[in-house]
Every structure is written in C-alpha cells, then in structure tokens.
Amino acid sequence: MKLWGGRFTEATDKLVEAYTASITFDERLAEVDILGSLAHVNMLGKQGIISADDATSITDGLSKILERLRAEGLPFDVADEDVHMNVERLLYEEIGPVAGKLHTGRSRNDQVALDMHLYLRDATILIVDKVRDLQRALVDVAEANMDVIIPGYTHLQRAQPILLSHHLLAYFWMLDRDASRFSDALLRIDMMPLGAGALAGTTFPIDREEVAKALGFGQIYENSLDAVSDRDYLLEFLSASSILMMHLSRFSEELILWTSEEFGFVELADAYTTGSSIMPQKKNPDVAELVRGKTGRVYGHLMGLLTVMKGLPLAYNKDLQEDKEGVFDVIDTLVPALTLFDGMVRTMKIRENRLRDAFARDFSNATDVADYLAKRGMPFREAHAVVGRLVLACIEAGTNLAGLPITVYRDASSLFGDDIYEAINTRAVVGARTSRGGTAPAAVSVQLAAAKERLSAKNERARG
C-alpha cells in the first residue's frame, strides 16, 4: 500500500515505479533525512502538535534506524519511491502506526529540500577543506623550490623565465578564489526550507526557528513557494565546481606537457601514473588526464540543471528530482580529484637539469635586452626593433643572445656595453622583476608569506 495511495484504485505500473523512483540515488540522503526528521519530531512534541509519548516513540524508532544505517545499511525498496518513504516504511515496521504522525506539518517537498541543504552543506565544507589541503601542498612545494627557474609561456611559446614557485603560486591564488566561492555559496546553502509544507506553509503551530537551531541553520526561507522550488544554491555550487575543475584541468594540462619527453620538466611519482599494456617504456599521466576529461561532465551537470530549471512554474514539479544525480556526481568527482592532486603535487620530482638545458636554446631574455636599451634612453619601440634584429642574427648564426659577440651588439646600438651579458643572465632576468606580484625571489617571498597568512587566517576562521 502506497503511503499516498488513498485516492487511487489500481496499482502503479511497474515501469512507472522504476521510472519515477529516486531511491537508487537519493539513498545517500538517508542519514540527513533521519536527522531532519529527528529535529522535526522533537519540535512537534515541544509544540504539543503530537503527544510527548508519540514524540518519544518516534524519536526512539528513528534513532534505532539511524544506528542500523550507520552499522550495516538499510534495506531500501524501489516501490517506496524515495528515501523519505523508505525511512517512513522502516519506521512503521519499527514502531507501528504511530510512525504516521512523523509527517505532520510537513511535505516531501520541503523535506527533500531540507535534505539537500543538509547534505550539500557538509559536502561544501569538505570540498573547501580539500582545496585548502591542495593550497598547502602548493605552498610547501613552492617554498622547497625557491631557486628553481622554469620557462614561462604565452601562446605556448617561450616568453620569459620565471620561478617555478611563482608558477605554482598562480594556482594557489586560483584555488583561493575557488574556496571563497564555495564559502560564499554556503551562505545560501545554509538556509532552512522545512516548514514550507508542499508550497503554502502549514496549519499546525510549528516552530521553524526551533528546527533551524537544532539543525544548525543560520537562516530560514521567508517564502514557502521559494523554499520548495529554489535550486539556486545547487546551481551556485555547480558553478563554483565548474570553475574549480577548470583550474584543475589547466593544471593537469601543464603537468601532462611538463612530463612529456619534449618538455621533461617534471616526473610524476609512480603512484600517480600508469603503464601501457603493449609499450613497456610508457609512464602515463592518467590521473591528470582524467581530471582534465572529467571537467566536461561537471560542466554538463551545471548545464543540465540550468536547463531543468529554466521553464519550471512555481512551486514543486517532479522535474526537480533531476537536481540530485548531477550534484552527487560532481561531489564524487571533485573530492577525489582534489585529494589526488594534493598527493601528485607533493610527490612530483623536478628535473632541474632539463630546466637548465631549456634556457640554452631560447630567447626568453629578449625583453630584458630591450629594457636594457630603454633604461639608457632609447624609446622602447625602437629598442624592440633592435632586439628583433639581434634575435634574427642569432637564429642565422645558430646561437642565442648570450652567444652573440659584443661587436654585434655594438653594431646594433652604441648603448650596449659589456654589462649586457650580466643583464641577460637567466637568474638576473628573473631577479630583476621585483614589482609586486612579480617573479623575482624577493617578490615571490612576499607572495609566499601572503599565501601562508591566507591559509592561517582561514584556519583561524574555521576554528572560530
């Protein structure tokens, strides 16, 4: 017998049961569903809406079900449609007909909204913690490699030399914005919809503030229609997740390039790579490739829910059942991706000999030759042209700017002196960029201190 079956005269088609049921994926909400019900029944008893004895009986029954869930799981049935109906059936089996009083003053519409708010609040806090762990890994690796210089790129062409630490900290600040987005989204996730009923509130004298306090919510929805139909907080979570995955995908792409023999800048630990079934020599960056690939599915879930929501009238519609699987999949994608990246970054080996070799055959110090002339009074645009011709001369001679004789420099401009070679030394080129946010060791040290302070402040705030 369906819990809602009073007005129906024939059984539900089995295919309809299977097609409309959500228990196959919303069973993961069982714990938060029970916790929400415990807070609800406690309020019903305090308000005198149900008797104290009935409230105690229901509370005891729910507590036993929660213990079973945590110890061994629960037997769910697709015939009961969703996690709420399954829990209520199990409660009926535990304590009898008094279980039917649990649903007094609420609807599955505000109940499922409550469950998603509770579940996503915990998931978002976990994701922020994982982001902070990865930020700490970046800080640690950056600090341990402050003397390592790598080629910097624009258009994937050699541009200017930079500190590896500077490059890694760029991802630190991307991730910091990600953490801020999730933390800001928590303000909207931390809203309690329970008490909205199906759409119009309830005739029972409920105390929504009491339930919100018991469940740790900071805010309550002020409009019952909005409470049961709002999925903005899920869209916001999916949007923040998409941006975070985009950042991880960009980092993945660089690690994939850097580990190739053509670059050879880093080597990933064996624990985070795989081999080939046919080519014995292969060491494939599969983790990075999968993070890059899974970014598309996260984007897809955002677009999917946006599309579901775009034409829905108020208030609840069954379409909203489609809000869960995508969110669950994004959580299941993000949490391991962040965990794996933490380990991958901490254990990667920097191939300093390959990095040193890289600068022997490039022109990433060309800007500094132009700056040398500009500092001696030549207009930068003219200096740019002079250096362009010097680069062309290097290409024709099969050398680099450090290999050009001083006579060639002086033929190009009388402003050149013997100190040009010191000015274009790779370490000098990096050390000269002392502007705030620049790649000079002094500037990166300031940035590193700011990153550490940022993490310290976030930790203090979290403990507070």
Residue pairs with C-beta under 8 A, 6 or more apart in sequence:
2 8
2 12
3 80
3 85
3 88
3 89
17 78
17 79
17 81
18 78
20 81
20 318
20 321
21 78
21 79
21 81
21 82
22 81
22 82
22 83
22 321
22 324
23 76
23 77
23 78
23 80
23 81
23 82
23 83
23 86
24 78
25 324
25 325
25 328
26 82
26 83
26 112
26 115
26 324
27 74
27 76
27 83
27 86
28 119
28 328
29 83
29 112
29 115
29 116
29 119
29 324
30 69
30 74
30 76
30 83
30 86
30 87
31 66
31 69
31 70
32 114
32 115
32 118
32 119
32 122
33 83
33 84
33 87
33 111
33 115
34 62
34 65
34 66
34 69
34 87
35 66
35 118
35 215
36 111
36 114
36 115
36 118
36 194
36 215
37 62
37 87
37 102
38 59
38 62
38 63
38 66
39 211
39 214
39 215
40 102
40 105
40 106
40 194
40 211
41 50
41 55
41 58
41 59
41 62
41 102
42 55
42 59
42 210
42 214
43 206
43 207
43 210
43 211
43 214
44 50
44 55
44 101
44 104
44 105
44 204
44 206
45 51
45 52
45 54
45 55
45 56
45 59
46 207
46 210
47 204
47 205
47 206
47 207
49 104
49 105
49 204
49 205
49 206
50 58
50 101
50 104
54 98
54 101
57 95
57 98
58 91
58 95
58 98
58 99
58 101
58 102
60 95
61 91
61 94
61 95
61 99
62 87
62 91
62 102
64 94
65 74
65 87
65 90
65 91
65 94
68 74
74 86
74 87
74 90
75 90
76 83
76 86
77 86
77 89
80 86
80 89
82 108
82 112
83 115
84 108
84 111
84 112
84 115
85 108
88 99
88 100
88 102
88 103
91 99
91 102
92 99
92 100
104 204
105 195
105 197
105 202
105 204
105 206
106 194
106 195
106 197
106 202
107 196
107 197
107 198
107 199
107 228
109 196
109 197
109 198
109 199
109 228
109 315
109 316
110 193
110 194
110 195
110 196
110 197
110 198
110 224
110 227
110 228
111 194
113 193
113 194
113 196
113 227
113 228
113 230
114 192
114 193
114 194
114 215
116 234
116 323
116 324
116 327
117 189
117 190
117 191
117 192
117 193
117 217
117 233
118 215
120 189
120 233
120 234
120 237
120 327
121 186
121 189
121 190
123 331
123 335
124 182
124 185
124 186
124 189
124 237
125 186
126 335
127 182
127 241
127 244
127 331
127 334
127 335
127 338
128 179
128 182
128 183
130 334
130 335
130 338
130 339
130 342
131 175
131 178
131 179
131 182
131 244
131 338
132 179
132 455
132 458
132 459
133 338
133 339
133 342
134 175
134 338
134 341
134 342
134 345
135 172
135 175
135 176
135 179
135 451
135 455
136 455
137 341
137 342
137 345
137 346
138 168
138 169
138 171
138 172
138 175
138 345
139 169
139 172
139 448
139 451
139 452
139 455
140 346
141 168
141 345
141 346
141 348
142 164
142 165
142 168
142 169
142 172
142 444
142 448
142 451
143 165
143 448
145 164
145 165
145 350
146 163
146 165
146 441
146 444
146 445
146 448
147 441
148 163
148 164
148 165
148 350
148 352
148 355
149 161
149 162
149 163
149 164
149 355
149 359
149 426
149 427
149 430
150 161
150 162
150 163
150 164
150 167
150 265
150 355
150 358
151 158
151 159
151 161
151 162
151 355
151 358
151 359
151 362
151 364
152 158
152 159
152 160
152 161
152 162
152 167
152 364
152 439
153 159
158 362
158 363
158 364
159 364
160 364
160 365
160 367
160 429
160 439
161 359
161 364
161 365
161 426
161 429
161 430
161 439
162 430
162 439
163 430
163 439
163 441
163 444
164 350
164 355
165 444
165 448
166 438
166 439
166 444
166 447
168 345
169 444
169 447
169 448
169 451
171 247
171 251
172 451
173 451
174 247
175 244
175 247
176 451
176 454
177 243
178 240
178 243
178 244
178 247
179 458
181 239
181 240
181 243
181 244
182 237
182 240
182 244
185 233
185 236
185 237
185 240
187 218
187 219
188 232
188 233
188 236
189 233
189 237
190 217
190 218
190 219
191 217
191 218
191 219
191 220
191 221
191 233
192 208
192 211
192 212
192 215
192 217
192 219
192 220
192 221
193 221
193 227
193 228
193 230
194 208
194 211
195 201
195 202
195 206
195 208
195 211
195 220
195 224
195 227
196 221
196 224
196 225
196 227
196 228
197 224
197 228
198 228
198 315
198 316
199 224
199 225
199 228
199 229
199 314
199 315
199 316
200 224
200 225
201 224
208 220
209 220
212 219
212 220
221 227
221 230
224 315
225 314
225 315
228 315
228 316
229 312
229 314
229 315
229 316
229 317
229 320
231 305
231 309
231 320
231 323
234 305
234 323
234 327
235 302
235 305
235 306
235 309
237 327
237 330
238 298
238 301
238 302
238 305
238 326
238 327
238 330
239 302
241 298
241 302
241 330
241 334
242 295
242 298
242 299
242 302
244 334
245 291
245 294
245 295
245 298
245 299
245 333
245 334
245 337
246 295
248 291
248 295
248 337
248 338
248 341
249 291
249 292
249 295
251 288
251 341
252 285
252 288
252 289
252 291
252 292
253 288
253 292
255 266
255 268
255 285
255 288
255 344
255 348
256 285
256 288
256 289
256 292
257 263
258 264
258 265
258 266
259 265
259 266
259 267
259 268
259 283
259 285
263 354
264 351
264 354
265 350
265 351
265 354
265 355
265 358
266 348
266 349
266 350
266 351
267 283
267 348
267 349
267 351
268 283
268 285
268 287
268 288
268 344
268 347
268 348
268 349
269 343
269 344
269 347
269 348
269 349
270 283
271 343
271 347
272 285
272 287
272 340
272 343
272 344
272 347
273 283
273 284
273 285
273 286
273 287
274 283
274 284
274 286
275 282
275 283
275 284
276 282
276 284
287 340
287 344
288 344
291 337
291 340
291 341
294 333
294 337
297 329
297 333
298 330
298 333
298 334
300 326
301 326
301 327
301 329
301 330
302 326
304 322
304 326
305 322
305 323
305 326
305 327
308 319
308 320
308 322
308 323
312 319
312 320
359 426
360 400
361 400
362 400
363 391
363 394
363 400
363 401
364 426
364 429
365 401
365 402
365 424
365 425
365 426
365 429
366 387
366 390
366 391
366 401
368 423
368 424
368 428
368 429
368 432
369 383
369 387
369 390
369 401
369 420
369 423
369 424
370 380
370 383
370 384
370 386
370 387
371 383
372 383
372 415
372 416
372 420
372 423
372 424
373 382
373 383
373 386
373 387
373 413
373 415
373 416
374 380
374 383
376 415
377 415
378 386
378 413
378 415
386 412
386 413
389 412
390 401
390 404
390 408
390 409
390 412
391 401
393 404
393 408
394 400
394 401
394 403
394 404
397 403
397 404
401 424
402 421
402 424
402 425
406 416
406 418
406 420
409 416
409 420
410 416
422 428
423 429
423 432
430 439
430 440
430 441
431 440
431 441
431 442
432 440
433 439
433 440
433 443
434 440
434 442
434 443
435 443
436 443
436 446
437 443
437 447
438 444
